[in-house]
Amino acid sequence: MGRSLQTRLSLIRPSTSRTVRNNQEKMINENQSSRQFSEGETVNVRDYRLSGEKWIPGTIESKTGPLSYRVNVGNGAVWRRHTDQIIKGKLPIPELVVDLPPKLPIPITPKAPETVPIQPPSDVATPPPLLENPVAVSSGKTVSAPSPRRNPARRRKAPSRLDL
């Protein structure tokens, strides 16, 4: 017949179409109020410049489209922003000045740092130091310690030339 039969088990399972419809209605109701602004309303606008602050305060001047607005951000600058780039209200500006108790004079006496000699454990054998600098040999020639290669040595081959 082209349809699935309804059983007792299918009645227990929630209807996906009803769940989707409820979630869509809920999203429409939640987003409807946050996506509309009136002229003169104080908002925060996303700032894409490299000034450091992501959101700056502004006021709505006019509506330019179904979801876009002209926002006055001060200093004569007017930006056109989508509703996803606008937040209602004014974000609090963090206070840079913190009230601290008055400073009390603290006497500073210079002390020499205490040094404690560190000795390696006697039961662990230490490897001999690697020679990084050239070492003078008794014959008077200077020999440098070989350093291990990290890559394989390059094989150089003479070019094959066209002999005419």
C-alpha positions as a Markdown table, in Angstrom:
| # | Residue | x | y | z |
|---|---|---|---|---|
| 1 | Met | 0.0 | 0.0 | 0.0 |
| 2 | Gly | 3.0 | 2.3 | 0.2 |
| 3 | Arg | 2.8 | 3.2 | 3.9 |
| 4 | Ser | 4.1 | 1.8 | 7.1 |
| 5 | Leu | 1.6 | 0.1 | 9.3 |
| 6 | Gln | 0.9 | 1.6 | 12.7 |
| 7 | Thr | 1.7 | -0.7 | 15.7 |
| 8 | Arg | 1.8 | -0.3 | 19.4 |
| 9 | Leu | 5.5 | 0.3 | 19.3 |
| 10 | Ser | 5.1 | 3.1 | 16.7 |
| 11 | Leu | 2.6 | 4.8 | 19.0 |
| 12 | Ile | 5.2 | 5.0 | 21.8 |
| 13 | Arg | 7.7 | 6.8 | 19.6 |
| 14 | Pro | 7.2 | 10.6 | 19.5 |
| 15 | Ser | 6.2 | 12.1 | 16.2 |
| 16 | Thr | 9.2 | 13.7 | 14.5 |
| 17 | Ser | 7.0 | 16.1 | 12.5 |
| 18 | Arg | 5.3 | 17.4 | 15.6 |
| 19 | Thr | 8.7 | 17.8 | 17.4 |
| 20 | Val | 10.2 | 19.7 | 14.4 |
| 21 | Arg | 7.2 | 22.0 | 14.1 |
| 22 | Asn | 7.3 | 22.8 | 17.9 |
| 23 | Asn | 11.1 | 23.6 | 17.7 |
| 24 | Gln | 10.6 | 25.8 | 14.6 |
| 25 | Glu | 7.8 | 27.8 | 16.3 |
| 26 | Lys | 9.9 | 28.2 | 19.4 |
| 27 | Met | 12.9 | 29.5 | 17.3 |
| 28 | Ile | 10.6 | 32.0 | 15.4 |
| 29 | Asn | 9.2 | 33.3 | 18.7 |
| 30 | Glu | 12.7 | 33.7 | 20.3 |
| 31 | Asn | 14.4 | 35.4 | 17.3 |
| 32 | Gln | 11.5 | 37.6 | 16.3 |
| 33 | Ser | 12.1 | 40.1 | 19.1 |
| 34 | Ser | 15.9 | 40.1 | 19.0 |
| 35 | Arg | 16.0 | 40.8 | 15.2 |
| 36 | Gln | 13.9 | 44.0 | 15.1 |
| 37 | Phe | 15.2 | 47.4 | 16.2 |
| 38 | Ser | 13.6 | 50.8 | 16.3 |
| 39 | Glu | 15.1 | 54.1 | 15.3 |
| 40 | Gly | 17.1 | 55.8 | 18.0 |
| 41 | Glu | 17.6 | 52.5 | 20.0 |
| 42 | Thr | 20.9 | 52.1 | 21.7 |
| 43 | Val | 22.7 | 48.9 | 20.4 |
| 44 | Asn | 26.1 | 47.4 | 20.2 |
| 45 | Val | 27.5 | 46.8 | 16.7 |
| 46 | Arg | 30.1 | 44.3 | 15.6 |
| 47 | Asp | 33.4 | 46.1 | 14.8 |
| 48 | Tyr | 35.5 | 44.3 | 12.2 |
| 49 | Arg | 38.4 | 46.7 | 12.3 |
| 50 | Leu | 41.6 | 45.7 | 14.0 |
| 51 | Ser | 41.0 | 48.1 | 16.9 |
| 52 | Gly | 40.8 | 45.4 | 19.5 |
| 53 | Glu | 37.2 | 45.8 | 20.7 |
| 54 | Lys | 34.7 | 43.5 | 19.0 |
| 55 | Trp | 31.5 | 45.4 | 19.9 |
| 56 | Ile | 31.1 | 49.2 | 20.0 |
| 57 | Pro | 28.0 | 51.2 | 21.1 |
| 58 | Gly | 25.8 | 52.9 | 18.5 |
| 59 | Thr | 22.3 | 54.1 | 17.8 |
| 60 | Ile | 19.9 | 52.9 | 15.0 |
| 61 | Glu | 19.4 | 55.6 | 12.4 |
| 62 | Ser | 17.2 | 53.8 | 9.9 |
| 63 | Lys | 16.2 | 50.4 | 8.4 |
| 64 | Thr | 17.8 | 49.8 | 5.0 |
| 65 | Gly | 16.3 | 46.3 | 4.3 |
| 66 | Pro | 14.3 | 43.5 | 5.9 |
| 67 | Leu | 17.2 | 42.6 | 8.1 |
| 68 | Ser | 19.7 | 45.4 | 7.8 |
| 69 | Tyr | 20.1 | 48.8 | 9.5 |
| 70 | Arg | 22.1 | 52.0 | 9.4 |
| 71 | Val | 23.9 | 52.5 | 12.7 |
| 72 | Asn | 25.5 | 55.7 | 13.9 |
| 73 | Val | 28.7 | 54.7 | 15.8 |
| 74 | Gly | 29.9 | 58.2 | 16.6 |
| 75 | Asn | 32.4 | 60.6 | 15.1 |
| 76 | Gly | 30.1 | 61.0 | 12.1 |
| 77 | Ala | 30.5 | 57.3 | 11.1 |
| 78 | Val | 27.4 | 55.5 | 9.9 |
| 79 | Trp | 27.7 | 51.7 | 9.3 |
| 80 | Arg | 25.3 | 49.4 | 7.6 |
| 81 | Arg | 24.9 | 46.2 | 9.6 |
| 82 | His | 22.8 | 43.0 | 9.4 |
| 83 | Thr | 20.7 | 42.1 | 12.4 |
| 84 | Asp | 23.1 | 39.2 | 13.2 |
| 85 | Gln | 25.8 | 41.9 | 13.8 |
| 86 | Ile | 23.7 | 44.0 | 16.2 |
| 87 | Ile | 23.0 | 43.3 | 19.9 |
| 88 | Lys | 20.3 | 45.1 | 21.8 |
| 89 | Gly | 21.3 | 47.2 | 24.8 |
| 90 | Lys | 24.6 | 48.7 | 25.7 |
| 91 | Leu | 27.4 | 46.5 | 26.9 |
| 92 | Pro | 29.0 | 47.6 | 30.1 |
| 93 | Ile | 32.4 | 49.2 | 29.6 |
| 94 | Pro | 34.9 | 47.5 | 32.0 |
| 95 | Glu | 36.4 | 49.8 | 34.6 |
| 96 | Leu | 40.1 | 50.1 | 34.2 |
| 97 | Val | 40.6 | 51.9 | 37.5 |
| 98 | Val | 40.4 | 49.6 | 40.5 |
| 99 | Asp | 40.0 | 51.0 | 44.0 |
| 100 | Leu | 43.0 | 49.8 | 46.0 |
| 101 | Pro | 43.8 | 50.5 | 49.6 |
| 102 | Pro | 46.4 | 53.1 | 50.1 |
| 103 | Lys | 49.9 | 52.0 | 49.7 |
| 104 | Leu | 51.8 | 51.3 | 52.8 |
| 105 | Pro | 55.6 | 51.7 | 52.9 |
| 106 | Ile | 57.3 | 48.4 | 52.8 |
| 107 | Pro | 60.9 | 48.2 | 53.9 |
| 108 | Ile | 63.1 | 46.5 | 51.3 |
| 109 | Thr | 66.2 | 44.9 | 52.5 |
| 110 | Pro | 68.4 | 43.4 | 49.9 |
| 111 | Lys | 69.4 | 39.8 | 50.5 |
| 112 | Ala | 71.9 | 37.7 | 48.7 |
| 113 | Pro | 70.2 | 34.7 | 47.0 |
| 114 | Glu | 70.9 | 31.5 | 48.7 |
| 115 | Thr | 72.7 | 29.1 | 46.4 |
| 116 | Val | 72.7 | 25.4 | 47.1 |
| 117 | Pro | 75.1 | 23.3 | 45.1 |
| 118 | Ile | 73.4 | 20.5 | 43.2 |
| 119 | Gln | 75.2 | 17.2 | 43.1 |
| 120 | Pro | 74.1 | 14.4 | 40.8 |
| 121 | Pro | 73.3 | 11.1 | 42.4 |
| 122 | Ser | 76.4 | 9.0 | 42.8 |
| 123 | Asp | 74.7 | 5.8 | 41.6 |
| 124 | Val | 73.9 | 7.2 | 38.1 |
| 125 | Ala | 76.7 | 7.2 | 35.6 |
| 126 | Thr | 77.0 | 10.4 | 33.6 |
| 127 | Pro | 77.8 | 10.2 | 29.9 |
| 128 | Pro | 81.1 | 11.8 | 28.8 |
| 129 | Pro | 80.6 | 15.3 | 27.4 |
| 130 | Leu | 80.2 | 15.7 | 23.6 |
| 131 | Leu | 82.9 | 17.5 | 21.8 |
| 132 | Glu | 81.5 | 20.5 | 20.0 |
| 133 | Asn | 84.6 | 22.5 | 19.6 |
| 134 | Pro | 87.6 | 21.5 | 17.6 |
| 135 | Val | 90.2 | 19.5 | 19.6 |
| 136 | Ala | 93.9 | 20.0 | 19.1 |
| 137 | Val | 95.7 | 16.8 | 18.3 |
| 138 | Ser | 99.3 | 16.1 | 19.1 |
| 139 | Ser | 100.3 | 16.4 | 15.5 |
| 140 | Gly | 99.3 | 20.0 | 15.5 |
| 141 | Lys | 96.3 | 19.6 | 13.2 |
| 142 | Thr | 92.8 | 20.6 | 14.2 |
| 143 | Val | 90.1 | 17.9 | 14.1 |
| 144 | Ser | 86.4 | 18.6 | 14.6 |
| 145 | Ala | 84.0 | 16.1 | 16.1 |
| 146 | Pro | 81.7 | 14.7 | 13.5 |
| 147 | Ser | 78.1 | 15.8 | 13.9 |
| 148 | Pro | 75.4 | 13.3 | 13.0 |
| 149 | Arg | 73.4 | 14.1 | 9.8 |
| 150 | Arg | 69.7 | 14.6 | 10.1 |
| 151 | Asn | 69.1 | 14.0 | 6.4 |
| 152 | Pro | 70.7 | 11.5 | 4.0 |
| 153 | Ala | 73.6 | 12.8 | 2.0 |
| 154 | Arg | 72.8 | 14.2 | -1.4 |
| 155 | Arg | 74.0 | 12.1 | -4.4 |
| 156 | Arg | 75.3 | 14.4 | -7.1 |
| 157 | Lys | 75.2 | 13.3 | -10.6 |
| 158 | Ala | 76.8 | 15.0 | -13.6 |
| 159 | Pro | 74.2 | 16.4 | -16.0 |
| 160 | Ser | 73.6 | 14.6 | -19.2 |
| 161 | Arg | 74.2 | 17.0 | -22.1 |
| 162 | Leu | 73.0 | 16.9 | -25.6 |
| 163 | Asp | 76.1 | 16.5 | -27.8 |
| 164 | Leu | 75.4 | 17.8 | -31.3 |
